[in-house]
Structures are given as C-alpha cells and as structure tokens.
C-alpha cells in the first residue's frame, strides 16, 4: 500500500472519530438541555405548580427530584449544590453508604453523614417539598435516603479498574469492527459505482414493461447512480448513529447517556413497528379498494374496446365515442377509488396531509379555468363528432391529419410532417373543415375546386371541354361522379371558370390538386389558349404570345432549333 493511501485512511479515520465525538457531544447537550434549563418532568402535573423542579444527578442519571427548596433557594439551585455533594460522596471510597442517616431537626428532616459520632448534614427536607409529593417530611426523607445510597453503590460498582479495562478493550474491538465494516462499505460502494457506469453491462439495458421501453440504458443509469449515493450515505449515517450508544455504554461516566439514546432508539423502533401493525388493517382496506378499482377499469376498457371494434353494437353509441368515453370512465373510477381509500391511508388526518390537500386545492383553483375550458371543449368535440383520429381537417387555416384527439388538446400532422397542438377551447371556437366526413358518413367524395381566367376571344364551350379533359387525365380524380365547370364571373378582361372535380382518396388531396393544375396547363397549352389567371399583364407588339411551346421539352434538354 502506498504512503498516500495510508495517509488517506489515517485522515479518514481521524475525521470519522471527530465526527463520532461531535455527534456524542451534541446528543449529550440535547439530553442535558432540560436539566440545565430546570425543566420539570413531563407528565407530572405537580411539578408544573410553582417554580420548575430541580434534579440531583450523578453522571447523567437523575437521583432526587426537588419540587420545593429549603429557605430562599430555588429547586434548581438546591439541586446544583446537591450534584456536587453527591459526586463527592460517591468518589470518596472511605465513606460507607450505611453511614448516611436521617436526623430530625424541626422544621426540617436532614440527611447527613454520621462519622466518629459527628453528624454532617448533606440535604434537608421541609414540609413544603414533602407536600408537593403528597408525603410527610419523614417519608420523603426515607425515599431520598434510599435513592442516595442506591446511586452511590451503583457508581462504585461501575467504576472499578477492571470495568475501565474491560470497557476500553471492548471499545477498541468495536472500533476495529466498525472500521472494517466502513472499509467494506466504501469498497462495495465503489464496485457498485463502476458496475453502474460500465457501458458494457448487459444487465442495464433499460426498463421494459409489457413490450414497451420505459427507460433507456442511460436514463436507468442516471436514476441508479443518485440512488446509490443516497443509500450509501443513509447506511453510513444509520450505522454510525447506532454505534454511538454502543461506544458510550462501554465507559461508566457515559453509560447513563448511552441508556438514554438506547431508549430513544428502542422507542422509535417499537413505536414504528406498533404503528405499522396498527396500520395493517387500513392498508389492507386500501389495497382491496384499489384492486377493485383496477378490476373495474379493466372491465370498462374491455367493454369499450368491444364497442370500438364493432363486436358490440349500440344504436345510440357511435364507435368513435368508445375511446374517449373509456378514458372518462377510467378517470371517474380512479377518483372514486381514491376518495374511498383516502380515509384508510395512515396519517390521512395529519397536518401534513391537510397542508398537501390545501396546496393541491390552490393549484387547482389557479389553473381550473383554462383546464376546464379545454376539457369541456374536448368533450363537446368528441360527442358532436366533429372529427376523429385519422380525418383530414382544416382548423383555423391549419390543414392536416388528426393525429391525436385528447381531452385537452387536438394534434394535427401537417403534410410537412409537422405536429401542431391546438387547445380544444380554441378548436371549439374555430371553423372546422372535415374532408373525410363525407366519404365516411354519406359515401361521397370531396370536391376539388380550382379557378382559371380565360380571355373573351376563346369560346366558352372550348374552355369547358379543355377543363373537363384535364380532369379526366388526372389520376387522383374520381370518375364515379362526373366533374363539372361553372362560369363564376365576367370580368373586365377575362372570364372566370371554376372546375369542380371529385377526389378519389382524400389522403392524396394535395397531390391530386397539383396534378390537376398541371393537366389544365397541358390541355390549354396544347390547344394554344392563353391562361390569364390570376391576372396576367404583358406588353404586346402584335406578334408575341404567352402560350408555352407544345409539346413541352423535358427538363434539361435544349429546344430544337
């Protein structure tokens, strides 16, 4: 092992020990804070009357509770003096706990040390303090005496030299095991990091559910790596926190603090387990309600799928209504299940749930107007059968195929393969041209109309003939209904002729229109007729003409000449 790695592990070990010591000191400060502030014991109504109670402690353990002090002292001040005297008595091994006796000294009952026939008072009990406990002065003094003797004996049993040696040896063993575990945890974390980041790892090929790829390999790695860091940090903190009571319990001065931390951890674990056990019936109720909701949603989807495919026919229900209605019914079933399951969710009546519900309500109020308008628009468009998916429509000048008709937006795929999303509230107030409805509903094709202007010098019958010939020569024009020509206006210099032809397939609408315009140009050029559309102006010298040569030359070839 290199020097840098040894120094790195040494630095980490020092940092770890410093962190453990800081955590232990922080916990000790928090545990000692109520005593330092002179707080009363929780759940004791008698201590809440008058000044705050004081506690005489020995190495963090409470020995005596003082609710009323002797003379003008406060209970906290009297307890502070008692702490020093009790620590001195416990550390003086020449003092036998049996030498502590009670002596009446009205109006007090004193507890003191009797040595060589001399009585040395340590603490006094008066009637006010005894009345706070509901005892007589002599009874409270007897209780205090037993508690003091027990604390001194316990202190001396745990402060022997062999106790310190054994505690030190066990602490070193526990520290060694902790360091070994820490190194193994860090090594495992590094191996897991390399395993996730390895592009050749065949086990990380994305997330596939039901034949659909929900996540790619890169996205899955992007989720697993932060999860690895979070779990690694959480395990380090948890094990380090659990090891603090272990280390503190090996040394006599910190055993009381260790017991306090152990009690807190035990209470947390036991309380969490008890809460989980109490929540099991409610969780079962939630699972049953959600399971029934899922079954109802699947049954509803299957029923509407049969209607959409035509396997189940209803006179009053159109097949194109099946999919959006299935979505609405599914949302309704899901909301109903959530409402029924909400009271059984653990913590549903807590302040956190109430705050979350208030936040969701505010968001819903802020965005409800636009969402409700689009939702109502989507429902009206669906059930008025303005269009359905796959129809060719024109909405506010946007022409395209209906790619998706959702409850909030309608998406059109234009001939340039652009997907245009239009809010349903806008669609509801716009003019909609549906090119596919006529063929689907009344089995008739859609008409293409185009206008050309021809001069008065060309007979109108010839123009009709040429335009009908152009329609007949176009591949996308249907012949099941004959095309026709209308003269729409007599202008100053020319006449407007409108050709109306039926499209065989609405999907080729634009292509058929382009082919029809090309055929019109070919027919008129072959006949030597000028097209003055939309408005043609030219300087004439009496000889020129704007009719292109016929037949037209292929692109890229020079004209004969």
C-alpha positions as semicolon CSV with decimal commas, in nm:
position;residue;x (nm);y (nm);z (nm)
1;X;0,000;0,000;0,000
2;X;0,134;0,344;-0,092
3;X;0,203;0,621;0,156
4;X;-0,070;0,836;0,008
5;X;-0,330;0,565;0,061
6;X;-0,212;0,503;0,421
7;X;-0,225;0,875;0,494
8;X;-0,565;0,896;0,328
9;X;-0,704;0,620;0,551
10;X;-0,549;0,781;0,855
11;X;-0,707;1,114;0,771
12;X;-1,042;0,948;0,716
13;X;-1,012;0,765;1,048
14;X;-0,938;1,089;1,231
15;X;-1,229;1,261;1,058
16;X;-1,456;0,970;1,149
17;X;-1,353;0,975;1,516
18;X;-1,402;1,350;1,526
19;X;-1,748;1,315;1,374
20;X;-1,844;1,046;1,625
21;X;-1,718;1,259;1,915
22;X;-1,906;1,564;1,787
23;X;-2,225;1,361;1,747
24;X;-2,188;1,222;2,101
25;X;-2,134;1,572;2,244
26;X;-2,433;1,706;2,051
27;X;-2,654;1,426;2,179
28;X;-2,525;1,484;2,534
29;X;-2,604;1,854;2,511
30;X;-2,954;1,784;2,382
31;X;-3,013;1,523;2,651
32;X;-2,888;1,755;2,926
33;X;-3,074;2,061;2,799
34;X;-3,394;2,007;3,001
35;X;-3,193;1,967;3,322
36;X;-2,982;2,274;3,253
37;X;-3,296;2,478;3,195
38;X;-3,453;2,345;3,511
39;X;-3,747;2,190;3,328
40;X;-3,999;1,974;3,510
41;X;-4,050;1,612;3,437
42;X;-4,306;1,567;3,159
43;X;-4,638;1,426;3,252
44;X;-4,607;1,534;3,618
45;X;-4,875;1,792;3,698
46;X;-4,744;1,853;4,049
47;X;-4,412;1,973;3,914
48;X;-4,584;2,232;3,698
49;X;-4,709;2,420;4,010
50;X;-4,470;2,686;4,134
51;X;-4,103;2,708;4,034
52;X;-3,958;2,445;3,800
53;X;-3,837;2,130;3,971
54;X;-3,469;2,053;4,010
55;X;-3,298;1,716;3,980
56;X;-2,993;1,595;4,168
57;X;-2,795;1,384;3,919
58;X;-2,495;1,155;3,926
59;X;-2,323;1,102;3,591
60;X;-2,634;1,194;3,397
61;X;-2,874;0,980;3,599
62;X;-3,144;1,151;3,797
63;X;-3,131;1,055;4,162
64;X;-3,352;1,303;4,354
65;X;-3,633;1,533;4,243
66;X;-3,672;1,859;4,435
67;X;-4,000;2,041;4,387
68;X;-3,966;2,299;4,663
69;X;-3,634;2,422;4,803
70;X;-3,543;2,493;5,162
71;X;-3,535;2,859;5,259
72;X;-3,500;3,118;4,982
73;X;-3,326;2,883;4,740
74;X;-3,484;2,769;4,414
75;X;-3,515;2,395;4,340
76;X;-3,264;2,430;4,058
77;X;-3,003;2,598;4,280
78;X;-3,054;2,340;4,555
79;X;-3,021;2,057;4,300
80;X;-2,698;2,208;4,164
81;X;-2,542;2,206;4,512
82;X;-2,671;1,853;4,565
83;X;-2,498;1,739;4,245
84;X;-2,158;1,848;4,377
85;X;-2,209;1,690;4,722
86;X;-2,338;1,360;4,580
87;X;-2,046;1,335;4,334
88;X;-1,800;1,397;4,621
89;X;-1,964;1,131;4,843
90;X;-1,964;0,874;4,559
91;X;-1,598;0,934;4,477
92;X;-1,490;0,914;4,847
93;X;-1,446;0,541;4,896
94;X;-1,381;0,597;5,270
95;X;-1,749;0,677;5,308
96;X;-1,978;0,381;5,363
97;X;-2,335;0,435;5,228
98;X;-2,460;0,289;5,555
99;X;-2,316;0,597;5,732
100;X;-2,585;0,811;5,568
101;X;-2,862;0,855;5,824
102;X;-3,169;1,069;5,890
103;X;-3,193;1,315;6,181
104;X;-3,486;1,528;6,282
105;X;-3,408;1,897;6,305
106;X;-3,751;2,071;6,311
107;X;-3,880;2,225;6,097
108;X;-3,651;2,013;5,876
109;X;-3,555;1,648;5,840
110;X;-3,189;1,627;5,748
111;X;-2,997;1,354;5,566
112;X;-2,632;1,353;5,655
113;X;-2,314;1,160;5,710
114;X;-2,250;1,019;6,059
115;X;-1,876;0,964;6,122
116;X;-1,700;0,939;6,455
117;X;-2,016;1,046;6,634
118;X;-2,042;1,369;6,434
119;X;-2,335;1,438;6,202
120;X;-2,256;1,624;5,879
121;X;-2,586;1,732;5,706
122;X;-2,594;1,697;5,326
123;X;-2,955;1,775;5,230
124;X;-3,261;1,893;5,420
125;X;-3,629;1,816;5,360
126;X;-3,909;2,051;5,470
127;X;-4,287;2,023;5,474
128;X;-4,336;2,225;5,154
129;X;-4,130;1,987;4,941
130;X;-4,297;1,682;5,103
131;X;-4,644;1,829;5,039
132;X;-4,565;1,855;4,667
133;X;-4,520;1,475;4,662
134;X;-4,822;1,409;4,884
135;X;-4,597;1,262;5,156
136;X;-4,491;1,352;5,505
137;X;-4,149;1,501;5,568
138;X;-4,017;1,179;5,721
139;X;-4,150;0,964;5,432
140;X;-3,984;1,183;5,168
141;X;-3,658;1,178;5,367
142;X;-3,666;0,796;5,375
143;X;-3,719;0,791;4,996
144;X;-3,430;1,036;4,941
145;X;-3,201;0,828;5,165
146;X;-3,268;0,507;4,974
147;X;-3,214;0,680;4,639
148;X;-2,884;0,834;4,752
149;X;-2,748;0,505;4,888
150;X;-2,851;0,321;4,567
151;X;-2,682;0,582;4,346
152;X;-2,355;0,563;4,544
153;X;-2,348;0,182;4,535
154;X;-2,422;0,175;4,162
155;X;-2,148;0,431;4,099
156;X;-1,888;0,228;4,286
157;X;-1,992;-0,097;4,116
158;X;-1,931;0,053;3,773
159;X;-1,614;0,250;3,843
160;X;-1,376;-0,028;3,930
161;X;-1,046;-0,060;3,747
162;X;-1,146;-0,384;3,576
163;X;-1,459;-0,210;3,445
164;X;-1,246;0,056;3,277
165;X;-1,008;-0,203;3,134
166;X;-1,291;-0,416;3,002
167;X;-1,469;-0,111;2,857
168;X;-1,154;0,008;2,687
169;X;-1,084;-0,334;2,535
170;X;-1,441;-0,372;2,410
171;X;-1,435;-0,018;2,271
172;X;-1,116;-0,092;2,075
173;X;-1,269;-0,415;1,944
174;X;-1,590;-0,239;1,844
175;X;-1,391;0,040;1,679
176;X;-1,188;-0,213;1,482
177;X;-1,503;-0,390;1,365
178;X;-1,657;-0,056;1,273
179;X;-1,351;0,041;1,066
180;X;-1,355;-0,297;0,889
181;X;-1,722;-0,254;0,810
182;X;-1,660;0,101;0,692
183;X;-1,387;-0,010;0,454
184;X;-1,607;-0,288;0,321
185;X;-1,898;-0,049;0,275
186;X;-1,681;0,200;0,085
187;X;-1,534;-0,076;-0,132
188;X;-1,882;-0,213;-0,208
189;X;-2,000;0,137;-0,298
190;X;-1,709;0,184;-0,539
191;X;-1,771;-0,154;-0,705
192;X;-2,138;-0,068;-0,743
193;X;-2,044;0,269;-0,892
194;X;-1,821;0,103;-1,153
195;X;-2,090;-0,158;-1,226
196;X;-2,349;0,112;-1,293
197;X;-2,115;0,326;-1,504
198;X;-1,990;0,033;-1,718
199;X;-2,138;0,079;-2,069
200;X;-2,078;-0,290;-2,146
201;X;-2,302;-0,402;-1,859
202;X;-2,569;-0,616;-2,022
203;X;-2,792;-0,613;-1,717
204;X;-2,856;-0,241;-1,755
205;X;-3,026;-0,229;-2,094
206;X;-3,315;-0,009;-1,990
207;X;-3,652;-0,083;-1,835
208;X;-3,901;-0,277;-2,045
209;X;-4,260;-0,328;-1,927
210;X;-4,514;-0,507;-2,138
211;X;-4,308;-0,477;-2,454
212;X;-4,265;-0,101;-2,407
213;X;-3,933;0,062;-2,319
214;X;-3,998;0,297;-2,032
215;X;-3,633;0,390;-1,970
216;X;-3,323;0,373;-2,187
217;X;-2,993;0,239;-2,052
218;X;-2,855;0,592;-1,997
219;X;-3,172;0,704;-1,820
220;X;-3,164;0,395;-1,597
221;X;-2,800;0,467;-1,504
222;X;-2,895;0,829;-1,434
223;X;-3,153;0,705;-1,182
224;X;-2,946;0,430;-1,022
225;X;-2,635;0,641;-0,954
226;X;-2,811;0,904;-0,734
227;X;-3,000;0,620;-0,565
228;X;-2,665;0,450;-0,490
229;X;-2,528;0,767;-0,331
230;X;-2,839;0,820;-0,121
231;X;-2,845;0,461;0,007
232;X;-2,470;0,468;0,081
233;X;-2,497;0,790;0,281
234;X;-2,807;0,670;0,465
235;X;-2,641;0,342;0,567
236;X;-2,330;0,526;0,689
237;X;-2,535;0,766;0,899
238;X;-2,758;0,491;1,039
239;X;-2,478;0,259;1,143
240;X;-2,273;0,548;1,284
241;X;-2,569;0,671;1,487
242;X;-2,642;0,322;1,619
243;X;-2,279;0,275;1,716
244;X;-2,277;0,587;1,937
245;X;-2,479;0,426;2,223
246;X;-2,259;0,119;2,194
247;X;-1,938;0,316;2,249
248;X;-2,090;0,532;2,522
249;X;-2,221;0,228;2,710
250;X;-1,872;0,079;2,748
251;X;-1,748;0,354;2,985
252;X;-1,902;0,423;3,327
253;X;-1,935;0,803;3,302
254;X;-2,138;0,782;2,979
255;X;-2,350;0,475;3,049
256;X;-2,648;0,687;3,151
257;X;-2,631;0,879;2,826
258;X;-2,599;0,550;2,641
259;X;-2,911;0,420;2,810
260;X;-3,097;0,738;2,717
261;X;-3,000;0,706;2,350
262;X;-3,078;0,335;2,351
263;X;-3,418;0,408;2,500
264;X;-3,486;0,667;2,231
265;X;-3,387;0,426;1,954
266;X;-3,589;0,147;2,111
267;X;-3,891;0,373;2,148
268;X;-3,857;0,481;1,784
269;X;-3,831;0,125;1,655
270;X;-4,104;-0,012;1,880
271;X;-4,328;0,282;1,806
272;X;-4,274;0,248;1,432
273;X;-4,341;-0,125;1,443
274;X;-4,653;-0,071;1,655
275;X;-4,776;0,196;1,413
276;X;-4,714;-0,043;1,123
277;X;-4,908;-0,319;1,297
278;X;-5,196;-0,081;1,372
279;X;-5,196;0,035;1,009
280;X;-5,215;-0,317;0,861
281;X;-5,600;-0,332;0,857
282;X;-5,616;0,010;0,695
283;X;-5,351;-0,085;0,439
284;X;-5,547;-0,400;0,355
285;X;-5,858;-0,187;0,305
286;X;-5,666;0,048;0,075
287;X;-5,528;-0,249;-0,124
288;X;-5,876;-0,401;-0,161
289;X;-6,029;-0,072;-0,277
290;X;-5,750;-0,005;-0,526
291;X;-5,763;-0,367;-0,650
292;X;-6,138;-0,342;-0,713
293;X;-6,083;-0,009;-0,889
294;X;-5,823;-0,164;-1,119
295;X;-6,056;-0,456;-1,199
296;X;-6,341;-0,217;-1,278
297;X;-6,113;-0,009;-1,502
298;X;-6,002;-0,319;-1,693
299;X;-6,360;-0,438;-1,734
300;X;-6,464;-0,092;-1,855
301;X;-6,176;-0,075;-2,103
302;X;-6,260;-0,422;-2,237
303;X;-6,626;-0,327;-2,283
304;X;-6,548;-0,003;-2,465
305;X;-6,282;-0,181;-2,674
306;X;-6,550;-0,423;-2,794
307;X;-6,770;-0,126;-2,888
308;X;-6,481;0,041;-3,074
309;X;-6,402;-0,276;-3,273
310;X;-6,767;-0,330;-3,359
311;X;-6,801;-0,655;-3,165
312;X;-7,068;-0,487;-2,952
313;X;-7,308;-0,253;-3,130
314;X;-7,535;0,004;-2,972
315;X;-7,767;0,217;-3,184
316;X;-7,727;0,525;-2,969
317;X;-7,349;0,495;-2,921
318;X;-7,102;0,561;-3,204
319;X;-6,777;0,355;-3,214
320;X;-6,559;0,667;-3,218
321;X;-6,702;0,761;-2,879
322;X;-6,562;0,445;-2,721
323;X;-6,202;0,554;-2,659
324;X;-6,267;0,899;-2,501
325;X;-6,559;0,761;-2,301
326;X;-6,335;0,482;-2,172
327;X;-6,086;0,746;-2,057
328;X;-6,356;0,942;-1,875
329;X;-6,499;0,634;-1,708
330;X;-6,147;0,521;-1,608
331;X;-6,073;0,861;-1,454
332;X;-6,406;0,850;-1,268
333;X;-6,338;0,502;-1,130
334;X;-5,987;0,607;-1,024
335;X;-6,114;0,920;-0,847
336;X;-6,388;0,722;-0,676
337;X;-6,136;0,464;-0,556
338;X;-5,905;0,741;-0,428
339;X;-6,192;0,905;-0,237
340;X;-6,296;0,575;-0,080
341;X;-5,937;0,478;0,008
342;X;-5,829;0,819;0,143
343;X;-5,971;0,779;0,499
344;X;-5,781;0,448;0,537
345;X;-5,440;0,591;0,442
346;X;-5,216;0,611;0,754
347;X;-5,176;0,974;0,855
348;X;-5,464;1,097;0,639
349;X;-5,582;1,325;0,922
350;X;-5,237;1,466;0,995
351;X;-5,138;1,828;0,939
352;X;-4,904;1,724;0,657
353;X;-5,188;1,567;0,456
354;X;-5,408;1,868;0,523
355;X;-5,134;2,103;0,404
356;X;-5,079;1,895;0,091
357;X;-5,453;1,898;0,020
358;X;-5,463;2,275;0,063
359;X;-5,168;2,315;-0,177
360;X;-5,335;2,094;-0,438
361;X;-5,658;2,290;-0,397
362;X;-5,478;2,621;-0,456
363;X;-5,312;2,484;-0,769
364;X;-5,644;2,352;-0,896
365;X;-5,811;2,688;-0,833
366;X;-5,536;2,876;-1,018
367;X;-5,540;2,653;-1,326
368;X;-5,900;2,533;-1,324
369;X;-6,039;2,791;-1,567
370;X;-5,812;2,706;-1,862
371;X;-5,816;2,332;-1,788
372;X;-6,195;2,324;-1,752
373;X;-6,242;2,518;-2,078
374;X;-6,018;2,280;-2,271
375;X;-6,174;1,975;-2,105
376;X;-6,529;2,084;-2,186
377;X;-6,418;2,170;-2,538
378;X;-6,267;1,824;-2,582
379;X;-6,587;1,656;-2,460
380;X;-6,808;1,863;-2,691
381;X;-6,584;1,799;-2,992
382;X;-6,585;1,426;-2,917
383;X;-6,959;1,382;-2,871
384;X;-7,058;1,621;-3,154
385;X;-6,843;1,401;-3,384
386;X;-6,671;1,697;-3,546
387;X;-6,380;1,471;-3,638
388;X;-6,199;1,160;-3,528
389;X;-5,843;1,036;-3,543
390;X;-5,721;0,989;-3,899
391;X;-5,954;1,250;-4,052
392;X;-5,818;1,520;-4,280
393;X;-5,934;1,855;-4,143
394;X;-5,866;2,225;-4,159
395;X;-5,880;2,417;-3,830
396;X;-5,824;2,793;-3,843
397;X;-5,632;2,753;-4,167
398;X;-5,415;2,465;-4,040
399;X;-5,465;2,164;-4,267
400;X;-5,356;1,817;-4,159
401;X;-5,447;1,470;-4,038
402;X;-5,590;1,437;-3,685
403;X;-5,302;1,263;-3,510
404;X;-5,449;1,262;-3,160
405;X;-5,777;1,385;-3,015
406;X;-5,723;1,414;-2,640
407;X;-5,940;1,572;-2,372
408;X;-5,729;1,889;-2,357
409;X;-5,563;1,933;-2,698
410;X;-5,600;1,822;-3,058
411;X;-5,285;1,739;-3,254
412;X;-5,270;1,773;-3,633
413;X;-4,999;1,624;-3,855
414;X;-4,949;1,860;-4,148
415;X;-4,837;1,749;-4,497
416;X;-4,484;1,856;-4,393
417;X;-4,499;1,607;-4,101
418;X;-4,527;1,890;-3,850
419;X;-4,738;1,815;-3,543
420;X;-4,947;2,116;-3,444
421;X;-5,112;2,112;-3,097
422;X;-5,428;2,322;-3,071
423;X;-5,611;2,365;-2,736
424;X;-5,961;2,228;-2,752
425;X;-6,106;2,557;-2,629
426;X;-5,958;2,721;-2,942
427;X;-6,080;2,440;-3,166
428;X;-6,432;2,472;-3,025
429;X;-6,448;2,838;-3,125
430;X;-6,288;2,789;-3,468
431;X;-6,430;2,684;-3,803
432;X;-6,357;2,318;-3,878
433;X;-6,349;2,174;-4,230
434;X;-6,356;1,793;-4,234
435;X;-6,253;1,643;-4,568
436;X;-6,301;1,283;-4,455
437;X;-6,652;1,302;-4,312
438;X;-6,838;1,294;-4,646
439;X;-6,676;0,972;-4,764
440;X;-6,724;0,803;-4,423
441;X;-7,080;0,917;-4,348
442;X;-7,256;0,957;-4,686
443;X;-7,013;0,764;-4,905
444;X;-6,947;1,056;-5,141
445;X;-6,609;1,201;-5,242
446;X;-6,483;1,551;-5,166
447;X;-6,473;1,813;-5,441
448;X;-6,159;1,994;-5,557
449;X;-6,237;2,337;-5,697
450;X;-5,991;2,548;-5,895
451;X;-6,046;2,865;-6,097
452;X;-5,878;2,991;-6,415
453;X;-5,944;3,307;-6,614
454;X;-5,959;3,295;-6,995
455;X;-5,997;3,581;-7,240
456;X;-6,319;3,665;-7,421
457;X;-6,165;3,563;-7,752
458;X;-6,180;3,192;-7,655
459;X;-6,521;3,021;-7,689
460;X;-6,654;2,916;-7,352
461;X;-6,754;2,571;-7,476
462;X;-6,391;2,509;-7,575
463;X;-6,280;2,613;-7,226
464;X;-6,530;2,370;-7,068
465;X;-6,405;2,093;-7,291
466;X;-6,041;2,158;-7,208
467;X;-6,101;2,172;-6,833
468;X;-6,306;1,851;-6,833
469;X;-6,033;1,683;-7,039
470;X;-5,777;1,791;-6,779
471;X;-5,992;1,637;-6,501
472;X;-6,021;1,313;-6,698
473;X;-5,643;1,299;-6,746
474;X;-5,568;1,335;-6,372
475;X;-5,510;1,005;-6,191
476;X;-5,637;1,119;-5,848
477;X;-5,975;1,240;-5,977
478;X;-6,270;1,009;-5,920
479;X;-6,497;0,931;-6,218
480;X;-6,785;0,792;-6,013
481;X;-6,932;1,144;-6,011
482;X;-6,865;1,342;-6,335
483;X;-6,671;1,669;-6,291
484;X;-6,834;1,993;-6,400
485;X;-6,739;2,353;-6,487
486;X;-6,905;2,673;-6,366
487;X;-6,858;3,025;-6,502
488;X;-6,837;3,232;-6,184
489;X;-6,786;3,589;-6,317
490;X;-6,747;3,803;-6,628
491;X;-6,451;4,026;-6,552
492;X;-6,318;4,330;-6,738
493;X;-6,067;4,141;-6,950
494;X;-6,145;3,772;-6,898
495;X;-6,397;3,518;-6,776
496;X;-6,358;3,310;-6,455
497;X;-6,412;2,935;-6,497
498;X;-6,433;2,706;-6,194
499;X;-6,357;2,336;-6,235
500;X;-6,515;2,107;-5,975
501;X;-6,374;1,754;-5,964
502;X;-6,413;1,479;-5,705
503;X;-6,108;1,335;-5,526
504;X;-6,081;0,956;-5,525
505;X;-5,880;0,948;-5,198
506;X;-5,877;1,234;-4,952
507;X;-5,529;1,130;-4,837
508;X;-5,394;1,243;-5,179
509;X;-5,585;1,573;-5,177
510;X;-5,284;1,798;-5,225
511;X;-5,120;1,568;-5,480
512;X;-5,439;1,541;-5,682
513;X;-5,481;1,919;-5,683
514;X;-5,123;1,965;-5,806
515;X;-5,171;1,704;-6,082
516;X;-5,499;1,866;-6,184
517;X;-5,338;2,210;-6,220
518;X;-5,060;2,060;-6,428
519;X;-5,312;1,883;-6,653
520;X;-5,503;2,209;-6,706
521;X;-5,182;2,382;-6,816
522;X;-5,105;2,096;-7,055
523;X;-5,452;2,094;-7,211
524;X;-5,462;2,470;-7,267
525;X;-5,106;2,480;-7,399
526;X;-5,182;2,202;-7,647
527;X;-5,485;2,395;-7,768
528;X;-5,289;2,721;-7,793
529;X;-5,511;2,901;-7,540
530;X;-5,364;3,159;-7,305
531;X;-5,448;3,138;-6,932
532;X;-5,490;3,487;-6,790
533;X;-5,508;3,367;-6,432
534;X;-5,494;3,517;-6,176
535;X;-5,429;3,845;-6,358
536;X;-5,180;3,846;-6,642
537;X;-5,032;4,161;-6,793
538;X;-4,795;4,165;-7,091
539;X;-4,659;4,419;-7,341
540;X;-4,764;4,308;-7,687
541;X;-4,606;4,405;-8,024
542;X;-4,871;4,223;-8,222
543;X;-4,668;3,909;-8,275
544;X;-4,580;3,761;-7,930
545;X;-4,778;3,505;-7,733
546;X;-4,754;3,371;-7,377
547;X;-4,857;3,018;-7,469
548;X;-4,563;2,780;-7,398
549;X;-4,443;2,565;-7,689
550;X;-4,622;2,232;-7,723
551;X;-4,527;1,960;-7,671
552;X;-4,313;2,081;-7,382
553;X;-3,947;1,978;-7,377
554;X;-3,823;1,752;-7,097
555;X;-3,629;1,930;-6,821
556;X;-3,262;1,979;-6,911
557;X;-3,293;1,941;-7,291
558;X;-3,238;2,226;-7,535
559;X;-3,529;2,315;-7,768
560;X;-3,483;2,209;-8,132
561;X;-3,359;2,476;-8,347
